[in-house]
Amino acid sequence: MRIGAHMSAAGGGTRAVERAVLHECEALQIFAKNNARWLGKPIEADEARRFREAVDAAGLAPVVSHASYLINPAAVPGGSGNVRDKSIDALADELERARLLGLMGVVVHPGVAAPGVSDDEAMALVGEAARAAFARVPGDGPLLLIEHTAGQGRSIGHRFEHLAGILERLDASPRVGVCLDTCHLLAAGYDIASDEGYRDTIADLDRLVGLDRLKVIHANDSKRPLGSRLDRHEHIGEGFVGLEGFRRLLHDPRLAHLAMVIETHKTPGICDHPKVAKPDPLDWRNLNALRELRREVCRRG
């Protein structure tokens, strides 16, 4: 399994690649624009070319982006603030940016259902939003990667049945994949911290969604216990997932072709220095924890 990190694109996309190389990453996740804004400034052709060339030179794969947290594909039409139309516009913009940058896909949260909207209705809304975005960015790729959520409040996607329902409403489109997050899994009630719970989790994912749909894993430990439904990231091995939880994932041959990308806390001022890539001790700490677990697999293999 390839190991990488979400890296800041402060200073430009090529700076994110520099940060990934500095930390010996094999995979990379970025924000393709300011994640707190609906839309970003257009990507210039030269900028996109330099980014692609840097990624190729570094041998990073896969490279994905994470969509803006403002996007809510489950928003209802005509709702307050016109969130649905803004979400579809922003989602299409994220896909177009990923296409220009040559990314494998865009990770997006399926969103939050409005009061009175059932899970079935919310899944239909997510499917319709994805279709609308695909229509604006035609072609084969990049993929839209629906991220499994922790289940806080009225968020959609914390059950594998939700992911399956969204896929069904998209007629199992080949342009849609799934992203799992280890913190979200545990928080949502999937006990990947125990042998039996892990077996059941992967079996349910395969039965309901299909392991072939899983394209990338976010590696985050959890500050909160099983079933808390709270998304609180912790450093690798220091939360309720624990080293054993990550060891199971890294030892599972069915997942060996995937990438595991950390989204753990970074050191402010170091991780996002706009002028130069600097080593972040927190990134090294978390990446090395996963690498050591992976080395165990290699030694046993």
C-alpha positions as CSV (number, residue, x, y, z in Angstrom):
1,M,0.0,0.0,0.0
2,R,1.3,3.4,-1.0
3,I,1.6,6.0,1.9
4,G,1.1,9.7,1.5
5,A,-0.3,12.9,3.0
6,H,-2.6,15.8,2.4
7,M,-0.2,18.7,1.7
8,S,-0.8,22.4,1.6
9,A,-0.7,24.1,-1.8
10,A,0.3,27.4,-0.2
11,G,2.7,29.0,-2.7
12,G,1.3,26.9,-5.6
13,G,0.5,23.4,-6.5
14,T,4.1,22.5,-7.3
15,R,4.9,23.6,-3.7
16,A,2.6,20.8,-2.5
17,V,4.6,18.3,-4.6
18,E,7.8,19.6,-3.0
19,R,6.3,19.1,0.4
20,A,5.3,15.5,-0.5
21,V,8.8,14.7,-1.9
22,L,10.4,16.2,1.2
23,H,8.4,13.8,3.4
24,E,9.0,10.9,1.1
25,C,5.4,10.5,0.2
26,E,4.2,8.1,-2.5
27,A,0.7,9.6,-2.8
28,L,-0.7,13.1,-2.4
29,Q,-3.9,14.9,-1.6
30,I,-4.3,18.7,-2.1
31,F,-7.0,21.4,-2.1
32,A,-7.1,22.5,-5.7
33,K,-8.4,25.9,-4.6
34,N,-9.2,27.7,-1.3
35,N,-11.3,25.2,0.5
36,A,-13.3,27.9,2.3
37,R,-14.6,29.4,-0.9
38,W,-17.2,28.3,-3.4
39,L,-15.1,29.0,-6.5
40,G,-11.4,29.7,-7.2
41,K,-9.5,31.6,-9.8
42,P,-8.9,29.8,-13.1
43,I,-5.9,27.5,-13.3
44,E,-3.5,28.7,-16.0
45,A,-2.3,26.2,-18.6
46,D,1.4,26.7,-17.6
47,E,0.5,26.2,-13.9
48,A,-1.3,22.9,-14.7
49,R,1.6,21.8,-16.9
50,R,4.2,22.5,-14.2
51,F,2.1,20.6,-11.6
52,R,1.7,17.5,-13.9
53,E,5.4,17.5,-14.7
54,A,6.3,17.8,-11.0
55,V,4.0,14.9,-10.1
56,D,5.4,12.7,-12.8
57,A,9.0,13.5,-11.8
58,A,8.2,12.7,-8.2
59,G,6.4,9.4,-9.0
60,L,3.4,10.3,-6.9
61,A,0.3,8.2,-7.5
62,P,-2.5,8.6,-6.9
63,V,-2.9,12.3,-6.6
64,V,-6.4,13.5,-5.6
65,S,-8.0,16.7,-4.4
66,H,-10.4,17.3,-1.6
67,A,-13.4,19.4,-2.5
68,S,-14.4,22.5,-0.6
69,Y,-16.1,21.9,2.7
70,L,-18.8,24.3,1.7
71,I,-20.2,21.9,-0.9
72,N,-23.4,20.1,0.1
73,P,-24.7,17.8,-2.6
74,A,-27.6,16.8,-0.4
75,A,-28.9,20.4,-0.2
76,V,-32.5,20.9,-1.3
77,P,-33.4,23.1,-4.4
78,G,-34.5,26.6,-3.4
79,G,-33.1,26.3,0.1
80,S,-31.6,29.2,2.1
81,G,-28.6,30.8,0.5
82,N,-29.1,28.9,-2.8
83,V,-26.7,26.3,-1.4
84,R,-27.7,23.6,-3.9
85,D,-26.9,25.6,-7.0
86,K,-23.7,26.9,-5.5
87,S,-22.8,23.3,-4.5
88,I,-23.3,22.0,-8.1
89,D,-21.4,24.9,-9.6
90,A,-18.5,24.3,-7.1
91,L,-18.5,20.5,-7.6
92,A,-18.2,21.0,-11.4
93,D,-15.4,23.5,-10.8
94,E,-13.6,21.0,-8.6
95,L,-13.9,18.3,-11.3
96,E,-12.6,20.6,-14.0
97,R,-9.6,21.6,-11.8
98,A,-8.8,18.0,-11.3
99,R,-9.1,17.3,-15.0
100,L,-6.6,20.2,-15.8
101,L,-4.2,19.0,-13.1
102,G,-4.4,15.3,-14.1
103,L,-5.7,14.1,-10.8
104,M,-7.2,10.7,-10.3
105,G,-10.3,12.1,-8.5
106,V,-12.0,14.6,-6.2
107,V,-12.9,13.5,-2.7
108,V,-16.2,15.0,-1.6
109,H,-18.5,14.7,1.5
110,P,-22.0,13.6,0.4
111,G,-23.4,16.4,2.5
112,V,-26.0,17.2,5.2
113,A,-29.7,16.5,4.8
114,A,-32.1,19.3,5.6
115,P,-34.7,18.8,8.4
116,G,-37.6,16.7,7.2
117,V,-35.6,15.2,4.3
118,S,-35.3,11.4,4.6
119,D,-32.1,9.5,3.9
120,D,-33.5,8.2,0.6
121,E,-34.4,11.7,-0.5
122,A,-31.0,12.9,0.5
123,M,-29.2,10.1,-1.5
124,A,-31.3,11.0,-4.5
125,L,-30.3,14.7,-4.2
126,V,-26.6,13.7,-4.0
127,G,-27.0,11.6,-7.1
128,E,-28.7,14.4,-9.0
129,A,-26.0,16.9,-8.0
130,A,-23.3,14.5,-9.2
131,R,-25.1,14.0,-12.5
132,A,-25.4,17.8,-13.0
133,A,-21.6,18.2,-12.3
134,F,-20.7,15.4,-14.6
135,A,-22.7,17.0,-17.4
136,R,-20.5,20.1,-17.2
137,V,-17.3,18.1,-17.2
138,P,-17.9,15.4,-19.7
139,G,-15.5,12.6,-20.4
140,D,-14.0,9.6,-18.5
141,G,-12.5,11.2,-15.5
142,P,-11.5,12.4,-13.0
143,L,-13.5,10.3,-10.5
144,L,-15.9,11.7,-8.0
145,L,-14.8,10.0,-4.7
146,I,-17.7,9.9,-2.2
147,E,-16.2,10.0,1.3
148,H,-17.7,7.9,4.1
149,T,-18.6,10.2,7.0
150,A,-18.6,10.0,10.8
151,G,-22.3,10.5,11.0
152,Q,-22.5,13.7,13.0
153,G,-25.9,15.4,13.0
154,R,-27.8,14.9,9.7
155,S,-24.8,14.1,7.6
156,I,-25.3,11.5,4.8
157,G,-22.8,8.7,4.1
158,H,-22.0,7.3,7.5
159,R,-23.5,3.9,6.6
160,F,-22.3,1.8,3.7
161,E,-26.0,1.6,2.7
162,H,-25.9,5.3,2.0
163,L,-22.9,4.9,-0.3
164,A,-24.6,2.0,-2.1
165,G,-27.8,4.1,-2.4
166,I,-25.9,7.0,-4.0
167,L,-24.2,4.6,-6.5
168,E,-27.5,3.1,-7.3
169,R,-29.0,6.5,-8.1
170,L,-26.0,7.1,-10.4
171,D,-26.6,3.8,-12.2
172,A,-23.3,2.6,-10.9
173,S,-21.4,5.1,-13.0
174,P,-17.7,4.3,-13.6
175,R,-17.0,7.9,-12.7
176,V,-17.8,7.4,-9.1
177,G,-15.6,5.8,-6.4
178,V,-15.4,5.7,-2.6
179,C,-13.0,7.1,-0.1
180,L,-12.8,5.6,3.4
181,D,-11.6,7.4,6.5
182,T,-10.4,5.4,9.4
183,C,-11.5,8.0,12.0
184,H,-14.9,8.2,10.3
185,L,-15.3,4.5,10.2
186,L,-14.8,4.0,13.9
187,A,-16.9,7.0,14.8
188,A,-19.7,5.7,12.6
189,G,-19.7,2.4,14.5
190,Y,-17.5,0.2,12.3
191,D,-15.2,-1.5,14.7
192,I,-11.9,-1.7,12.7
193,A,-10.1,-1.7,16.1
194,S,-11.0,-5.4,16.6
195,D,-10.3,-8.5,14.5
196,E,-13.9,-9.5,14.2
197,G,-15.1,-5.9,13.7
198,Y,-12.6,-5.4,10.9
199,R,-13.6,-8.6,9.1
200,D,-17.2,-7.6,9.3
201,T,-16.5,-4.1,8.1
202,I,-14.6,-5.1,5.0
203,A,-17.2,-7.9,4.3
204,D,-20.1,-5.3,4.5
205,L,-18.2,-2.9,2.3
206,D,-17.6,-5.5,-0.3
207,R,-21.2,-6.8,-0.2
208,L,-22.9,-3.4,-0.3
209,V,-20.5,-1.2,-2.2
210,G,-17.9,-3.4,-3.8
211,L,-14.2,-3.3,-2.9
212,D,-13.5,-2.3,-6.5
213,R,-15.1,1.1,-5.8
214,L,-12.7,1.8,-3.0
215,K,-10.0,4.1,-4.5
216,V,-8.2,5.8,-1.5
217,I,-8.1,5.6,2.3
218,H,-7.7,8.6,4.7
219,A,-5.5,7.5,7.6
220,N,-6.5,9.3,10.8
221,D,-6.7,8.0,14.3
222,S,-9.8,9.0,16.3
223,K,-9.9,11.1,19.5
224,R,-13.4,9.7,20.2
225,P,-14.5,6.1,20.8
226,L,-16.4,3.7,18.6
227,G,-19.8,4.9,17.6
228,S,-19.3,8.5,18.9
229,R,-20.3,9.9,15.4
230,L,-17.8,12.7,16.0
231,D,-15.0,13.5,13.5
232,R,-12.0,14.3,15.6
233,H,-8.7,13.3,14.1
234,E,-5.8,12.1,16.3
235,H,-2.2,11.2,15.5
236,I,-1.6,7.6,14.2
237,G,-1.6,5.1,17.0
238,E,-2.6,7.6,19.7
239,G,-6.4,7.3,19.4
240,F,-9.2,4.6,19.5
241,V,-8.3,3.1,16.1
242,G,-4.8,2.3,17.5
243,L,-1.8,0.8,15.7
244,E,-3.6,-2.5,15.4
245,G,-6.4,-0.9,13.3
246,F,-3.9,0.5,10.8
247,R,-1.9,-2.8,10.9
248,R,-5.0,-4.7,9.8
249,L,-5.5,-2.3,6.8
250,L,-1.8,-2.5,5.8
251,H,-1.7,-6.3,6.1
252,D,-4.9,-6.8,4.1
253,P,-3.8,-8.1,0.6
254,R,-7.2,-7.0,-0.9
255,L,-6.2,-3.4,-0.2
256,A,-2.5,-3.6,-1.1
257,H,-3.1,-1.7,-4.4
258,L,-4.5,1.4,-2.7
259,A,-3.0,4.5,-1.2
260,M,-3.3,5.6,2.4
261,V,-3.2,9.4,2.9
262,I,-2.8,11.0,6.3
263,E,-4.9,14.1,7.3
264,T,-3.5,14.4,10.8
265,H,-2.7,17.6,12.6
266,K,0.3,19.6,11.3
267,T,2.6,22.2,12.7
268,P,1.3,25.7,12.0
269,G,3.7,28.0,10.1
270,I,5.8,25.0,8.9
271,C,3.3,23.0,6.9
272,D,2.1,25.9,4.9
273,H,5.1,28.2,4.5
274,P,4.3,29.8,1.0
275,K,7.9,30.4,-0.1
276,V,9.7,27.1,0.8
277,A,8.8,23.5,1.6
278,K,9.9,22.7,5.2
279,P,9.9,19.4,7.1
280,D,7.0,19.1,9.5
281,P,7.8,16.9,12.5
282,L,4.2,16.0,12.9
283,D,3.9,14.7,9.3
284,W,7.1,12.7,9.8
285,R,5.8,11.2,13.0
286,N,2.6,10.0,11.4
287,L,4.0,8.9,8.1
288,N,6.8,7.0,9.8
289,A,4.3,5.2,12.1
290,L,2.5,3.9,9.0
291,R,5.8,3.1,7.2
292,E,7.0,1.0,10.2
293,L,3.7,-1.0,10.1
294,R,4.2,-1.5,6.4
295,R,7.7,-2.7,6.9
296,E,6.3,-5.4,9.1
297,V,4.3,-6.6,6.2
298,C,7.4,-6.7,4.0
299,R,9.4,-8.6,6.6
300,R,6.7,-11.2,7.1
301,G,6.1,-11.4,3.3
